[in-house]
Amino acid sequence: MLYSYIKNLDKADSLVSAAARSLQEGRILVLPTDTIYGLSCRADDKAAIKKILRLKKRDVMKTALVVLVGSLAMLKKYVFLSPRQEELLRRYWRNNKRPTTVILRHRNQLPHELTGSSDGLALRLPKSDFLIKILNRVGVPLVSTSLNISGEEPIYSLEEILDKFPSAGKDISLMVDAGRPRRRKPSRLLDLRGDGRPVVLRK
């Protein structure tokens, strides 16, 4: 496992290239997100997704995994989006808003392990330029799920990772340490699948 500590993610172009290359090769990474650290892989890589689920000791049929997209154009390839839903998304994902994950009806383009076998896919456009650069370099959405064993508290300091994930050395290709996360609350979660008002699943 490669470990990289960096204070300023805005100056991490070489790290963006290394992360994108590892993801293209089907590897699992630990990346800082808008909220807490997350385990990531390509969202179209079924084998890598299953490896993440094994690491987290998580049941495939449990709550769906969150997928990060680099743009609305990327999102539209994988979910159905009405003009009304697009208007809501642009409002929720504006720069001055808190991180917001939305659930939309998917197009069956990604492995069912991401959806919990439901018709919904949970997506977020990250506010992190570092993540956006990686997403655009890879060209496909990325899985982003909290760095923890299922049902346990998330890991906020990467010094703890080997205690919680003894196999991390061989299962995780790259770990990017940007210090303790500033925001520890998970993103707001909204279900936009209905025709009426969004359903707030997590404030």
Protein Blocks (a to p, Z undefined) as FASTA:
>chain_A
ZZdddfblmlmmmmmmmmmmmmmnopacddddfkbccddddfklmklmmmmmmmnopafk
lccdddddfbfklmmmmmccdfklmmmmmmmmpmkbccdddddddehlacfklnoopabd
cddddfblklmmmmmmnopacdddddddehiacdfbfklmmmmmmmlmmmpmbdcdebja
fblcdcddddfkbmbdcddfbZZ
